[in-house]
Amino acid sequence: MEYVLTEWDHDLDDEPYLVYSELDDGRMERRKVEFFRNGICFSYGAERGNQGALSGVPFPEDLRTVTGEAGECRARSISRQLFQEIWNQAQERPDGFMGMFF
């Protein structure tokens, strides 16, 4: 397993600015936690379901190549312990953003 933090450089409330990912041996996401600037966080994978929210393509081996289309993000390896802490603390909102309005 490998663990990655992707940090996005933007001020959008409806897009994550921090994404913590757990990668399998094929570099595919198994679990992920997204944090939004408005304070909401979502977690996907494993017992939390919603596998469709996980990336459908493997992460590149060289994380320096993860920069987004205009260089607006960067990715770096993190420890398993840090990922587990984030995963365990993440509050899932299974109805997504729309659940805030109904």
C-alpha positions in Angstrom: 0.0 0.0 0.0 1.0 3.6 -0.6 -0.6 6.7 0.8 -0.8 10.0 -1.0 -1.9 13.6 -0.1 -3.0 15.7 -3.1 -3.2 19.4 -2.3 -5.2 21.7 -4.7 -4.5 25.4 -5.0 -7.9 27.0 -5.4 -10.6 28.8 -3.4 -13.6 26.8 -4.6 -16.1 25.6 -2.0 -17.5 22.9 -4.2 -14.2 21.2 -5.0 -11.9 19.4 -2.6 -8.6 21.1 -1.7 -7.1 18.2 0.2 -7.5 14.6 -1.0 -6.0 11.7 1.1 -5.7 8.5 -1.0 -4.8 4.9 -0.1 -3.4 3.1 -3.2 -3.2 -0.6 -3.8 -0.3 -2.4 -5.4 -1.6 -1.4 -8.9 -1.6 2.2 -7.7 -5.4 2.3 -7.8 -7.3 4.2 -5.1 -8.8 1.8 -2.5 -10.0 4.5 -0.1 -10.0 8.3 -0.1 -11.0 11.3 2.0 -11.8 14.7 0.5 -11.8 17.9 2.4 -13.6 21.0 1.2 -12.9 24.6 2.2 -16.5 25.0 3.5 -15.7 22.4 6.2 -17.3 19.4 4.7 -15.4 16.1 4.3 -16.4 13.0 2.4 -14.8 9.5 2.6 -15.1 6.7 0.0 -14.2 3.1 -0.3 -14.1 0.1 2.1 -17.0 0.0 4.5 -18.1 3.5 3.5 -19.0 2.4 0.0 -19.3 4.6 -3.1 -16.5 3.0 -5.0 -17.6 5.0 -8.0 -16.1 8.1 -6.4 -12.6 6.5 -6.5 -10.3 7.3 -9.4 -10.6 4.9 -12.3 -7.0 5.4 -13.4 -3.8 4.4 -11.5 -1.7 7.1 -9.8 1.6 7.7 -11.6 4.6 6.3 -9.9 6.3 9.7 -10.0 4.1 11.9 -7.9 5.8 15.0 -9.2 3.8 14.5 -12.4 0.5 15.0 -10.5 0.1 18.8 -11.2 -3.3 19.2 -12.7 -3.9 20.8 -16.1 -2.5 24.2 -15.0 -0.1 23.2 -12.3 -2.8 23.8 -9.6 -2.1 20.7 -7.5 0.8 18.7 -6.0 0.9 15.2 -4.6 3.3 13.7 -2.0 3.6 10.4 -0.1 2.3 10.3 3.5 2.5 7.7 6.2 0.0 4.9 6.7 -0.5 6.2 10.2 -1.5 9.7 9.0 -3.9 8.3 6.5 -5.5 6.0 9.1 -5.9 9.0 11.5 -7.6 11.0 8.7 -9.8 8.0 7.7 -10.9 7.4 11.3 -11.7 11.0 11.9 -13.5 11.6 8.6 -17.2 12.2 8.9 -19.1 10.7 6.0 -22.1 12.4 4.6 -23.7 9.7 2.4 -26.3 12.1 0.9 -23.6 14.4 -0.4 -23.9 18.1 -0.8 -27.6 18.0 -1.7 -28.5 16.7 1.7 -27.6 20.0 3.1 -30.4 21.7 1.3 -33.3 19.4 2.0 
